[in-house]
Amino acid sequence: MPKVCEICGKGPIFGQTLSHSHKASKKKWKPNLQRVKAQTTTGARYIWVCTRCLRAGKVTKAI
């Protein structure tokens, strides 16, 4: 599964989680991607889109 939204380019964010004792451990936050059949310039095809783009109406779904 790709880790990037095909509409806005949103990808994973890297950072650290801090425990109560302030011990840092590496963490990766992934975007909420959904596989949607969408209408594109080349025709209808399945693409990976984040839920923000779906809610904003940036994707026209194909029938």
N, C-alpha and C positions, 0 to 999 in steps of 0.2 A: 504494500500500500504506500503510495506517495505521502510525503509529510508536508505538502505545500498545497494551498488553495490555488486552483487554476484561474480564479477571477482576480483576487486581490493580492495573491502572493504571500499570504500569512503562513508562517512556518513555526517550527518549535522555538521556544525561548529557553535559554540556559541560565541557571542561577544556583543558589545554594539554599538549603534548608538549615535552620539553626535550631538545635535542640535546647532544652532548658539550661544545660550547662554551657551553651554557646559553642558546641562542637559542630563545625560545618561539614555538610556532606553534599555532594553534587546532585543536582536534580534537573530534569528536563520536563517542561510543560508543553504538551502537544495540543494543537488546535482541534476543535471538534469538527472533523471532516465527514461529510456524507456523500455517498455515491449517487449522483442524480443523472437521469437521462435529460439532457438539455439541448436546446436548439442553438447551434453555433453557425459560424459563417460557412463551414464546410458541410453542414447538415446536422442531423440529430445524432448525438453520441453520448456515451457515459463519461462524466467528468467528476472529479473530486472537488467539492465546494464546501467552504466553511459555513456554519449555521448563520453567521452574521450576514453573509452575502445572500443567503436564502431568505432571511427575514426582511432584508432591505429591498428585495425585489430586483436584484442585479442579475438574476438568472431567469430565463424564460424556459419553462419546462416543455419538453416535447411530448407529444401524445403517442 
